[in-house]
Amino acid sequence: MEGHGHVVHALHRELGGAPAALWIPVGNGTTIVAAHRRARLPAWPLTIHAVGSPGNNPIVTSWPGPYRTLPSRDVVTTEHNEPLVNWHALHGPQALAAVADSGGAAHAADDDAVLAARALLGQYGVHPTAAGSAALAGLLAHAETTAVGGNRIVLLTGR
């Protein structure tokens, strides 16, 4: 858990002040919980947004309500959405609480959205996995319906 929170420490060191929001791909919720814990150390008012696979991640499907596991037989893994899928997220309840406490939200990004985000990043020489592009896909979809301002940090992940 401690290792996952180092991204917030690095951001604090580089930025000095808190970004308006941190967008994170979500599978088990571990990085969300760790980032939230680390953001409280410098007392950053950091808004956290979780982005995962629609219908295949209990953190995304539970938002904004209480945490609910998914029937394992209903979870569909593709070559693009893994590791964003799970029937029971290891840190699901804590991740939902962290997102809510930060004033953020959980968002869904389907395979087409993560592939489009990955292609966009590729134009800039950045090559994460498709699932690692989920946070950008979520931010781009959010920006289509909501005014977005301030410094938004998108966490890219890969294997």
C-alpha positions in Angstrom: 0.0 0.0 0.0 2.8 2.4 0.9 4.5 2.0 -2.5 1.3 2.9 -4.4 1.1 6.2 -2.5 4.5 7.4 -3.7 2.9 9.0 -6.8 1.3 11.6 -4.5 4.6 12.2 -2.8 6.3 12.7 -6.2 3.5 15.0 -7.3 3.9 17.1 -4.1 7.6 17.4 -4.7 7.2 18.4 -8.3 4.1 20.6 -8.2 4.4 22.2 -4.8 0.6 22.6 -4.7 -2.2 20.2 -5.1 -3.6 19.6 -8.6 -7.3 20.2 -9.1 -7.8 16.4 -9.5 -6.0 13.1 -9.9 -7.5 10.6 -12.3 -6.5 6.9 -11.6 -7.3 3.7 -13.4 -9.0 1.4 -10.9 -8.9 -2.4 -10.6 -8.7 -3.4 -6.9 -8.7 0.1 -5.6 -5.3 -0.1 -4.0 -3.7 2.9 -5.7 -6.8 5.0 -4.9 -6.7 4.2 -1.2 -2.9 4.8 -1.1 -3.1 8.1 -3.0 -5.9 9.3 -0.7 -3.8 8.4 2.4 -0.7 10.1 1.1 -2.6 13.3 0.0 -3.7 13.7 3.6 -0.1 13.9 4.9 0.6 17.3 3.2 -3.1 18.2 3.8 -3.7 18.4 0.0 -7.3 19.0 -1.0 -6.9 16.4 -3.7 -10.0 15.3 -5.7 -9.6 11.7 -6.8 -11.4 10.2 -9.8 -11.4 6.4 -10.3 -11.9 5.0 -13.9 -12.6 1.4 -14.5 -14.3 -1.0 -16.9 -18.1 -0.6 -17.1 -20.1 -3.4 -15.6 -16.9 -5.3 -14.8 -15.6 -3.5 -11.8 -17.4 -3.3 -8.4 -16.0 0.1 -7.5 -17.4 1.6 -10.7 -20.7 -0.2 -10.6 -21.2 0.6 -6.9 -20.6 4.3 -7.3 -22.1 6.4 -5.7 -23.7 3.9 -3.3 -22.4 1.3 -1.0 -19.8 -1.3 -2.2 -21.3 -4.4 -3.8 -19.4 -7.3 -5.3 -20.4 -8.5 -8.8 -21.4 -12.0 -9.7 -18.1 -13.5 -11.0 -19.9 -15.2 -13.9 -21.0 -11.7 -15.2 -17.5 -10.2 -15.3 -16.1 -10.0 -18.8 -12.4 -9.7 -19.4 -11.1 -8.6 -22.7 -7.5 -8.1 -23.9 -8.0 -4.3 -23.3 -9.8 -4.0 -20.0 -7.6 -6.3 -17.9 -6.6 -5.4 -15.0 -9.6 -3.0 -14.7 -12.0 -5.9 -14.1 -12.8 -7.9 -11.0 -15.8 -9.3 -9.3 -14.5 -8.3 -5.8 -12.0 -5.4 -5.6 -9.5 -6.1 -2.8 -9.8 -2.5 -1.5 -13.2 -1.7 -2.9 -15.0 -0.3 0.1 -12.0 1.8 1.1 -11.6 3.1 -2.4 -15.2 4.1 -2.6 -14.8 5.9 0.7 -11.6 7.6 -0.5 -13.2 8.8 -3.7 -16.2 10.1 -1.9 -14.1 11.8 0.8 -12.0 13.6 -1.8 -15.1 14.9 -3.6 -14.3 12.9 -6.7 -16.3 10.2 -8.5 -16.0 6.8 -10.2 -16.3 6.7 -14.0 -16.5 3.9 -16.6 -14.4 3.7 -19.7 -15.2 0.9 -22.2 -12.6 -0.7 -24.5 -13.2 1.7 -27.3 -12.6 4.7 -25.0 -9.4 3.2 -23.6 -8.1 2.4 -27.0 -8.8 5.9 -28.3 -7.0 7.4 -25.2 -4.1 5.1 -25.8 -3.9 6.2 -29.5 -4.0 9.8 -28.5 -1.2 9.3 -26.0 0.8 7.5 -28.7 0.7 10.6 -30.8 2.8 12.2 -28.0 5.2 9.3 -27.7 3.6 7.8 -24.6 2.7 4.1 -24.9 0.8 2.7 -21.9 -1.4 -0.4 -22.1 -5.0 0.2 -23.1 -6.2 -0.3 -19.5 -3.4 2.0 -18.4 -5.0 4.7 -20.5 -8.3 4.4 -18.7 -7.8 7.5 -16.5 -7.3 9.7 -19.6 -10.4 8.0 -21.2 -12.4 8.9 -18.1 -11.2 12.5 -18.1 -11.9 13.0 -21.8 -15.5 11.6 -21.4 -16.0 13.7 -18.3 -14.8 16.9 -20.1 -17.5 16.3 -22.8 -20.3 17.0 -20.3 -18.6 19.0 -17.6 -16.5 22.1 -17.5 -13.0 21.1 -16.6 -10.5 23.6 -15.2 -7.3 23.6 -13.2 -4.4 21.2 -13.2 -5.6 17.7 -13.9 -3.1 14.8 -13.3 -3.8 11.6 -15.2 -2.0 8.5 -13.8 -1.0 6.1 -16.6 -0.2 2.6 -15.8 1.1 -0.5 -17.5 2.5 -3.9 -17.0 
